[in-house]
Amino acid sequence: MRLILFLLISLIVVLALTNPNENEFRSYMQQKHGIAGSLSLKVAAIFSAGTSTGVSRDNYIICSRYYIGGDGILPRTDLAWAVAGKFFDIDEGGGK
């Protein structure tokens, strides 16, 4: 029982330490989508209210959800989930 508890705690610690931040997400967007990805984040920053940088992050300690909008003119659009240093795009089109 102690071994299972130790492994579970170890897994949570590893996931928390490898949870990507906003800069890593920006780098991912630039690598995956090229100049279009970078420009879309810049446009989102322009239309965001306040001091927002365009991309926001919901941090759940072991994973994160990245989104744009929701605080100004742009409606909130979820972009990706991140777990263990990997990004998983969210398909909001319903698979169409």
Rosetta blueprint (number, residue, H / E / L):
1 M L
2 R H
3 L H
4 I H
5 L H
6 F H
7 L H
8 L H
9 I H
10 S H
11 L H
12 I H
13 V H
14 V H
15 L H
16 A H
17 L H
18 T L
19 N L
20 P L
21 N L
22 E H
23 N H
24 E H
25 F H
26 R H
27 S H
28 Y H
29 M H
30 Q H
31 Q H
32 K H
33 H H
34 G H
35 I H
36 A H
37 G H
38 S H
39 L H
40 S H
41 L H
42 K H
43 V H
44 A H
45 A H
46 I H
47 F H
48 S L
49 A L
50 G L
51 T L
52 S L
53 T L
54 G L
55 V E
56 S E
57 R E
58 D E
59 N E
60 Y L
61 I L
62 I L
63 C E
64 S E
65 R E
66 Y E
67 Y E
68 I E
69 G L
70 G L
71 D L
72 G L
73 I L
74 L L
75 P L
76 R L
77 T E
78 D E
79 L E
80 A E
81 W E
82 A E
83 V E
84 A L
85 G L
86 K E
87 F E
88 F E
89 D E
90 I L
91 D L
92 E L
93 G L
94 G L
95 G L
96 K L
